[in-house]
């Protein structure tokens, strides 16, 4: 081979090597891609196993694997379109407050505390701060009752006492300031151990009190009147009475609430036929003086309101039986409901009358005697004279 031919062959080999170096990597890369595509196509033709399908669905839904102790049938239940779970069959997790998690004291409604006027609003009703239960006042109250009984009531037919729960007692989980009825009675009972007691707290609720006032509703206390009457030898029923009422009543708390309500009084043949001799008025008055509804103190419709002494004479009862009630303003609306058992009921308010005057104005000989005071008076007994 001549020298020129050798050079030509070498040149041709060099060209081939150069071309191979340029194109061979591309050819190999294309073949690898083709192999991968062919493998993917083959996989697509394979049937998907149930386990693989479930794993893929859970991964896409972002939901954790089912607990080992979970309900196997839960995944077959239809999804709820309203809970936003879609069609994955997975239940939408409840928010913490609904599934019981995350509950804490901040979610419990706070107790209502007295405002700058000492008032607490619970729904539509208003409650005045009663102050803390005073052991010393309870003791003074018991001492006063024992003193009156020993000095002036030895000739009485029977002597009883009862305590009217404060309005705040019936909102124990709502108001911050309250007088607990049971606690008060537990302190009072041993101090009046030889007295006859009439429990009425179990007959009352918050609904039995006026919305804009601290007093009870007369139309709601017939069970209380009957509980007292049953101890005194007779009974009282709602059927004896007819309701009369007037809108626009605003009690002592009306100036804070800015609202009014309906006040109701119960009329019977006994209330209509009786008359009141009020110590502060020269002429006899009615059991219900409706003209007083238009005054600054409309609750005075009941037996003329607060007064040292008032005697109700009932000519429809001819037995001659008499009842003496030592009372505060709550007794004004209670007394008319007890008229069917007595010819005469005398109301004594020793907040306005010195006890030493009792023998001069009150004859308790042969009479039934009832002491009935609101919890606020028991808790502020220094007002009793």
C-alpha positions as CSV (number, residue, x, y, z in Angstrom):
1,X,0.0,0.0,0.0
2,X,1.4,3.2,-1.0
3,X,1.9,6.0,1.4
4,X,-1.0,8.1,0.0
5,X,-3.4,5.2,0.4
6,X,-2.4,4.7,4.1
7,X,-3.0,8.3,4.7
8,X,-6.4,8.1,3.1
9,X,-7.4,5.1,5.2
10,X,-6.3,6.7,8.4
11,X,-8.2,9.8,7.5
12,X,-11.4,7.7,6.9
13,X,-11.0,5.9,10.3
14,X,-10.5,9.3,12.0
15,X,-13.8,10.6,10.5
16,X,-15.6,7.4,11.6
17,X,-14.3,7.8,15.2
18,X,-15.3,11.4,15.3
19,X,-18.8,10.7,14.1
20,X,-19.1,7.8,16.6
21,X,-18.0,10.1,19.4
22,X,-20.7,12.6,18.4
23,X,-23.7,10.4,17.7
24,X,-23.3,7.3,19.8
25,X,-24.3,8.9,23.1
26,X,-27.5,10.3,21.6
27,X,-28.4,6.9,20.1
28,X,-27.9,5.2,23.5
29,X,-29.9,7.9,25.3
30,X,-32.8,7.5,22.8
31,X,-32.8,3.8,23.2
32,X,-33.0,4.1,27.0
33,X,-36.0,6.5,26.7
34,X,-37.7,4.1,24.4
35,X,-37.1,1.2,26.8
36,X,-38.6,3.3,29.7
37,X,-41.6,4.2,27.6
38,X,-42.1,0.6,26.7
39,X,-41.9,-0.5,30.3
40,X,-44.4,2.2,31.4
41,X,-46.8,1.1,28.6
42,X,-46.5,-2.4,29.9
43,X,-47.2,-1.3,33.4
44,X,-50.3,0.6,32.3
45,X,-51.6,-2.6,30.7
46,X,-51.3,-4.4,34.1
47,X,-54.4,-4.6,36.3
48,X,-54.1,-2.4,39.5
49,X,-54.2,-4.3,42.7
50,X,-56.8,-3.3,45.4
51,X,-54.0,-2.5,47.9
52,X,-52.1,-0.3,45.5
53,X,-55.4,1.5,44.6
54,X,-56.2,2.2,48.3
55,X,-52.6,3.4,49.0
56,X,-52.8,5.7,46.0
57,X,-56.2,7.1,47.0
58,X,-55.1,7.8,50.6
59,X,-51.9,9.5,49.5
60,X,-53.8,11.8,47.1
61,X,-56.5,12.6,49.7
62,X,-53.8,13.4,52.3
63,X,-55.5,11.2,54.9
64,X,-53.8,9.0,57.4
65,X,-54.1,5.2,57.3
66,X,-57.1,3.8,59.2
67,X,-56.5,2.9,62.8
68,X,-56.0,-0.7,63.6
69,X,-59.1,-0.7,65.7
70,X,-61.3,1.3,63.3
71,X,-64.5,0.3,61.7
72,X,-63.8,-1.7,58.6
73,X,-67.2,-0.8,57.1
74,X,-66.7,2.9,57.6
75,X,-64.9,3.4,54.2
76,X,-67.9,1.9,52.4
77,X,-70.4,4.5,53.7
78,X,-71.5,7.2,51.3
79,X,-69.9,10.6,51.8
80,X,-71.9,13.5,53.1
81,X,-71.9,16.3,50.5
82,X,-72.7,18.9,53.1
83,X,-69.6,18.2,55.3
84,X,-67.2,19.0,52.4
85,X,-65.7,15.4,52.4
86,X,-66.1,15.1,48.6
87,X,-66.4,11.6,47.1
88,X,-63.3,10.1,48.7
89,X,-65.4,8.3,51.4
90,X,-63.4,9.9,54.1
91,X,-65.2,11.7,57.0
92,X,-64.5,15.3,57.5
93,X,-62.8,15.8,60.9
94,X,-65.0,17.7,63.5
95,X,-63.7,21.0,64.8
96,X,-62.3,20.7,68.3
97,X,-65.3,22.3,70.0
98,X,-67.6,19.6,68.5
99,X,-65.5,16.5,69.1
100,X,-64.9,17.4,72.7
101,X,-61.3,18.4,72.2
102,X,-60.0,21.9,73.0
103,X,-62.8,22.6,75.5
104,X,-61.6,24.8,78.3
105,X,-62.9,27.3,80.9
106,X,-62.9,30.1,78.4
107,X,-65.8,28.4,76.5
108,X,-67.9,28.4,79.7
109,X,-70.1,31.5,79.9
110,X,-68.7,33.7,82.6
111,X,-70.7,34.5,85.7
112,X,-72.6,37.8,85.7
113,X,-71.0,40.2,88.2
114,X,-72.8,43.2,89.7
115,X,-72.4,46.4,87.8
116,X,-71.8,49.9,89.2
117,X,-75.4,50.0,90.5
118,X,-75.1,46.6,92.1
119,X,-77.4,45.0,89.4
120,X,-77.0,41.8,87.5
121,X,-79.0,41.0,84.3
122,X,-79.9,37.4,83.6
123,X,-81.9,37.2,80.4
124,X,-84.8,39.5,80.8
125,X,-84.7,39.5,84.6
126,X,-82.7,41.8,86.9
127,X,-81.2,40.8,90.2
128,X,-79.7,43.1,92.9
129,X,-76.5,42.2,94.6
130,X,-77.6,40.7,97.9
131,X,-74.3,40.9,99.6
132,X,-72.5,38.0,101.3
133,X,-74.3,35.8,103.8
134,X,-73.8,37.2,107.2
135,X,-73.5,34.8,110.1
136,X,-73.9,37.6,112.7
137,X,-77.0,38.8,111.0
138,X,-78.5,35.4,111.0
139,X,-77.8,35.1,114.7
140,X,-79.3,38.5,115.4
141,X,-82.4,37.5,113.4
142,X,-82.9,34.3,115.4
143,X,-82.3,36.2,118.7
144,X,-85.0,38.7,117.7
145,X,-87.5,36.0,117.0
146,X,-86.8,34.2,120.2
147,X,-87.1,37.4,122.1
148,X,-90.5,38.3,120.6
149,X,-91.8,34.8,121.1
150,X,-90.7,34.7,124.8
151,X,-92.1,38.2,125.6
152,X,-95.3,38.5,123.6
153,X,-96.5,35.2,122.1
154,X,-96.9,32.9,125.0
155,X,-100.6,32.9,124.6
156,X,-100.6,32.2,120.8
157,X,-102.3,29.1,119.5
158,X,-99.2,28.2,117.3
159,X,-96.0,29.9,116.2
160,X,-94.3,29.3,112.8
161,X,-91.6,30.8,110.7
162,X,-90.5,30.7,107.1
163,X,-87.9,32.3,104.9
164,X,-88.5,33.6,101.4
165,X,-85.4,32.8,99.2
166,X,-83.7,35.7,97.5
167,X,-84.1,36.0,93.8
168,X,-80.4,35.4,93.4
169,X,-80.7,31.9,94.9
170,X,-82.3,30.6,91.7
171,X,-79.4,31.6,89.4
172,X,-76.5,29.7,91.1
173,X,-74.6,29.0,87.9
174,X,-75.2,32.4,86.4
175,X,-74.6,35.2,88.9
176,X,-71.5,35.9,90.9
177,X,-73.3,37.3,94.0
178,X,-76.1,35.3,95.5
179,X,-77.7,34.3,98.8
180,X,-77.8,30.5,99.1
181,X,-81.2,29.6,100.7
182,X,-80.1,26.2,101.9
183,X,-77.0,27.6,103.5
184,X,-79.0,30.3,105.3
185,X,-81.5,27.7,106.6
186,X,-78.8,25.4,107.8
187,X,-77.4,28.3,109.9
188,X,-80.8,29.4,111.2
189,X,-82.3,26.0,112.1
190,X,-80.2,25.2,115.2
191,X,-80.8,28.7,116.5
192,X,-84.6,28.2,116.3
193,X,-84.6,24.6,117.2
194,X,-87.9,24.7,119.1
195,X,-89.8,26.5,116.4
196,X,-92.2,25.2,113.7
197,X,-90.6,25.7,110.3
198,X,-92.4,25.8,106.9
199,X,-90.1,25.2,103.9
200,X,-91.1,27.0,100.8
201,X,-87.9,27.3,98.8
202,X,-88.6,24.1,96.9
203,X,-91.9,25.6,95.6
204,X,-90.2,28.6,93.9
205,X,-88.0,29.3,90.9
206,X,-86.6,32.4,89.2
207,X,-89.7,32.6,87.0
208,X,-91.8,33.2,90.1
209,X,-90.3,36.6,90.6
210,X,-90.9,39.8,88.8
211,X,-88.5,40.8,86.0
212,X,-88.0,44.4,87.1
213,X,-88.4,43.9,90.8
214,X,-87.1,41.7,93.7
215,X,-90.6,40.6,94.8
216,X,-92.4,37.5,93.8
217,X,-95.4,37.3,91.5
218,X,-98.6,36.8,93.4
219,X,-100.2,34.6,90.7
220,X,-97.2,32.2,91.1
221,X,-97.2,31.8,94.9
222,X,-100.5,29.9,95.4
223,X,-98.5,26.7,96.1
224,X,-96.6,28.7,98.8
225,X,-99.9,29.9,100.3
226,X,-101.2,26.3,100.3
227,X,-98.1,25.0,102.0
228,X,-98.6,27.5,104.8
229,X,-102.3,26.9,105.0
230,X,-101.9,23.2,105.2
231,X,-99.8,23.7,108.3
232,X,-102.5,25.9,109.8
233,X,-105.3,23.4,109.1
234,X,-106.9,24.3,105.7
235,X,-106.0,24.5,102.0
236,X,-105.7,27.1,99.3
237,X,-106.2,26.4,95.6
238,X,-105.8,28.4,92.4
239,X,-109.4,27.8,91.5
240,X,-110.5,30.2,94.3
241,X,-109.1,33.1,92.4
242,X,-109.6,35.2,89.2
243,X,-106.6,37.0,87.7
244,X,-106.6,40.7,87.0
245,X,-103.6,42.4,85.5
246,X,-102.2,45.5,84.1
247,X,-99.4,46.2,81.6
248,X,-96.7,48.8,82.1
249,X,-95.6,47.8,85.6
250,X,-92.0,48.8,86.3
251,X,-90.6,47.8,89.7
252,X,-87.6,49.0,91.7
253,X,-85.2,47.8,89.0
254,X,-87.1,49.4,86.1
255,X,-84.8,52.5,86.2
256,X,-81.9,50.2,85.3
257,X,-83.6,48.0,82.8
258,X,-85.7,50.7,81.0
259,X,-88.4,48.0,80.5
260,X,-91.8,47.2,82.0
261,X,-93.9,44.1,82.4
262,X,-97.4,42.9,83.4
263,X,-98.4,42.7,87.0
264,X,-101.2,40.4,88.1
265,X,-103.3,40.2,91.3
266,X,-105.6,37.4,92.4
267,X,-109.2,38.3,93.3
268,X,-111.6,36.1,95.2
269,X,-114.9,36.6,97.1
270,X,-112.7,36.9,100.3
271,X,-110.5,39.7,98.9
272,X,-113.4,41.6,97.5
273,X,-115.4,41.3,100.7
274,X,-112.6,42.2,103.1
275,X,-111.4,45.7,104.2
276,X,-108.1,46.9,105.5
277,X,-107.5,49.1,108.6
278,X,-104.2,50.7,107.9
279,X,-102.4,52.2,110.9
280,X,-101.2,55.1,108.7
281,X,-104.6,55.9,107.1
282,X,-107.7,57.2,108.9
283,X,-110.2,55.3,106.7
284,X,-110.4,51.7,105.8
285,X,-109.0,50.7,102.4
286,X,-109.4,47.8,99.9
287,X,-107.3,44.7,99.9
288,X,-106.2,45.8,96.4
289,X,-106.2,49.5,95.9
290,X,-105.7,49.7,92.1
291,X,-105.2,53.4,92.2
292,X,-101.8,52.7,93.6
293,X,-100.7,51.1,90.4
294,X,-100.2,54.6,89.0
295,X,-97.8,55.7,91.8
296,X,-94.0,55.6,92.1
297,X,-94.5,52.3,94.0
298,X,-97.1,50.3,92.2
299,X,-96.4,47.1,94.2
300,X,-98.3,48.9,97.0
301,X,-101.5,47.6,95.3
302,X,-101.2,44.7,97.7
303,X,-102.7,45.8,101.1
304,X,-101.4,49.3,100.7
305,X,-97.7,48.4,100.8
306,X,-95.3,48.9,103.6
307,X,-96.9,50.1,106.9
308,X,-96.2,49.3,110.5
309,X,-99.6,47.7,111.1
310,X,-102.6,46.7,109.0
311,X,-105.5,44.5,110.0
312,X,-107.7,42.8,107.3
313,X,-111.2,42.0,108.4
314,X,-113.0,39.2,106.5
315,X,-116.7,39.0,107.3
316,X,-117.1,35.9,105.0
317,X,-115.3,33.7,107.6
318,X,-117.3,33.5,110.8
319,X,-115.1,31.2,112.8
320,X,-113.4,34.0,114.6
321,X,-110.0,32.6,113.8
322,X,-107.1,35.1,113.7
323,X,-103.7,35.1,112.1
324,X,-100.8,37.4,113.0
325,X,-98.1,37.8,110.3
326,X,-94.8,39.3,111.1
327,X,-93.6,40.3,107.7
328,X,-91.8,42.5,105.2
329,X,-93.2,43.7,101.9
330,X,-93.4,40.1,100.5
331,X,-96.2,39.5,103.1
332,X,-98.4,42.1,101.5
333,X,-99.1,39.9,98.4
334,X,-99.2,36.7,100.5
335,X,-101.8,37.7,103.0
336,X,-104.8,38.0,100.6
337,X,-104.3,34.4,99.5
338,X,-104.7,33.2,103.1
339,X,-108.1,35.0,103.8
340,X,-110.2,31.9,103.3
341,X,-109.0,30.5,106.6
342,X,-109.4,33.5,108.9
343,X,-111.8,36.1,110.0
344,X,-109.0,38.5,110.7
345,X,-105.4,38.8,109.6
346,X,-103.0,41.3,111.2
347,X,-99.8,42.3,109.4
348,X,-97.0,43.6,111.6
349,X,-93.9,45.2,110.2
350,X,-91.3,45.7,112.9
351,X,-89.0,47.5,110.5
352,X,-91.3,50.5,111.1
353,X,-92.7,49.6,114.5
354,X,-90.9,49.3,117.8
355,X,-91.4,45.8,119.2
356,X,-92.3,47.2,122.7
357,X,-95.5,48.6,121.2
358,X,-96.8,45.1,120.3
359,X,-98.9,44.5,123.5
360,X,-100.6,47.8,122.9
361,X,-101.6,47.1,119.3
362,X,-101.5,43.3,118.7
363,X,-103.4,40.6,120.5
364,X,-101.9,37.3,119.8
365,X,-103.9,35.3,122.4
366,X,-105.4,32.3,120.8
367,X,-104.1,33.4,117.3
368,X,-101.9,31.6,114.9
369,X,-98.6,33.5,114.4
370,X,-96.4,33.4,111.3
371,X,-93.0,35.0,110.9
372,X,-92.2,35.2,107.2
373,X,-89.3,37.3,106.0
374,X,-87.3,37.5,102.8
375,X,-83.7,36.3,102.9
376,X,-82.5,39.9,102.5
377,X,-84.1,40.9,105.8
378,X,-82.6,37.9,107.5
379,X,-79.2,38.9,106.1
380,X,-79.7,42.5,107.3
381,X,-81.6,41.9,110.5
382,X,-80.5,45.1,112.2
383,X,-83.5,46.8,110.5
384,X,-85.9,44.8,112.8
385,X,-86.7,47.0,115.8
